[in-house]
């Protein structure tokens, strides 16, 4: 046996064993280093999660508050009524010339949904504008709220508002002005007419008082309204006042209509069905206690054409 060959084999075995041990030790050290890095990363993540937790708590507190506000209805309604009406979403129609004509019921859902839009927008900004780290679920919720607000709630609120404003415009033309709630009134008569386009409109004649009149029930002023719009007025002179009686003559009637009580005056066709009257065809006569009478054409009252006979 060759002693040199044996020595070389032994050296190779020793070298292989040494290299294997070194490699094993290196792998172990690398695994330990990686494990230490993983533990450090987990500790850092845990610290960041703990730091983010108050932010997440605020997210869910805001979600709960918004949901509660929407369920109670009053909060969003007041927000829509007093704030969102000043924005483009619930912008008042310029044809609505008297705010009090807006009915609470007609505008209620528009105001409520307008408030929900404001709450949804603020909540979405609150959830999305802050750092997203460790808040994926809350960010997704914020994105859903933003999408629903923009795609569904906002168009619905706008549609409801336009419908309600349309009803208000109709009411301003077809309903009676609440004259007695604002002024001293002795009598009133409503005349069912139509405008130049054939749409229904309600004309009204009110007996009222001039400022400083000495007696409560003595009315010395006549006010004429076209819907909610004041179109004409005439004051008696001296101590004369109206008798609270009225005579209305229509060019299509065989004889005038006279009454001494407040009522609605209308015309009928041959079958007895109501039909609207043209203001230009109507002449009103209001007798006074001094034996005179104030006579005017209903349409002409808008031009101040009152005659004392």
Secondary structure, DSSP 8 states (H G I E B T S, - for coil): --HHHHHHHHHHHHHHHHHHHHHHHHHHHHHHHHHHHHHHHHHHHHHHHHHHHHHHHHHHHHHHHHHHHHHHSHHHHHHHHHTGGGSSTT---TT---GGGS-HHHHHHHHHHHHHHHHHHHHHHHHHSS--TT-HHHHHHHHHHHHHIIIIIHHHHHHHHHHHHHHHHHHHHHS---GGGTS-EEEEEEEEEE-TTS-EEEEEEEEE--TT-SSTT---EEEEEETTEEEEEEE--TT--B-S-EEEEETTSSS-EEESS-EEE-EE-TTS-EE-EEGGGEEEEEEBTTS-EEEEETGGGGGT-EEE-
